[in-house]
Structures are given as structure tokens and as C-alpha cells.
Amino acid sequence: MKKCLMTLIVLVMTCVSAACFASYGTDLDTEAQYVDRFMAGKDYAKVAAFMDSQLAKNLTGEQYGSLFAKMNAELGKMVKKDLRAYELFDERHILHYALGFEKAPAMALDVAFRRTGGKITMLDFRILNLGTNTAETATQGKEK
């Protein structure tokens, strides 16, 4: 009886610890870290290191800084960022986030990534204000 009880306890502890340390997967973990760095809005040099060359051309350091300065002024501080969906394509991934800011509680962030030769690069992003139905992308930011 004691052996059965001990086996059951070890089994339950193993299951709980496995669930607590679960990971989305290497690619998704890396991409989620890139999104965290990008949404911090602080160090363009670190962000540009994982950007695709075309995105880095469309979104300069000055534009990146002004994008987040504008977001901070108009939306306030980000209070929520939840990964809602992860789409897989051949060597391409799209992450969909639900965002919440102090002045805009319903927003969305879509970020596209490409994996080439083991290296993951950020292709593009889109920030949607679901309250006003407007979007900001890297290509739109260049035109403004």
C-alpha cells in the first residue's frame, strides 16, 4: 500500500512539474522574446538585430522611437499583452497578441516572422486599435 501511494505521489509531482515548466517551443519562445524587446520601444539597435533587412529599411531608428513616443502619449502605458494565436506556415510564423493600454483597452498586435537557415527574423508588424479600427504598420510609418 505504501509503495502504491508513493508511486502515485511521485507521478502527480512529475506531471505538475512538467506542466509548470512547459514551453511553447524554441521558435515561438524566441519570437515571443523578440516581440517583448520590440514592444519595449527602447533600444532600436537590439531590435534591428532581429529585423529583416527590408523592415529595417522601412522602419528607421528615428521612426521606431517616434512610433513609441506617439503610442505612449496617445495610449498611455501598456497594461496587457497576451499571445492569442500562433500561425505556422512554411518557414514563416505569425503571432497574434491582444494588447491593452491605459487609454485604449482593446488593441491587437500581429507580428510576422521568417525562419531561414535556423535564423529567425521579424518581417513586419501591425498594431490595430480595435476601438477606432485604425492600424499602424512599418510601411505606413515611413509614409507619415
Long-range contacts (C-beta under 8 A, 24 or more apart in sequence): 24-86, 27-93, 27-113, 27-115, 27-120, 28-86, 28-93, 28-95, 30-120, 31-93, 31-95, 31-111, 31-113, 31-120, 32-83, 32-95, 34-111, 34-113, 34-120, 34-122, 35-95, 35-97, 35-109, 35-111, 38-111, 38-122, 38-125, 39-78, 39-81, 39-109, 41-65, 41-67, 41-68, 41-71, 41-72, 42-68, 50-120, 50-121, 50-122, 51-121, 51-122, 52-114, 52-121, 52-122, 52-123, 52-124, 54-123, 55-122, 55-123, 55-124, 55-138, 58-138, 58-139, 58-141, 58-142, 59-138, 59-141, 59-142, 63-141, 63-142, 67-136, 67-141, 71-101, 71-127, 74-103, 74-104, 75-101, 75-102, 75-103, 75-104, 75-107, 76-101, 76-102, 76-103, 76-104, 77-101, 77-102, 80-105, 81-109, 91-115, 91-116, 92-123, 99-127, 104-129, 104-131, 105-131, 106-130, 106-131, 107-131
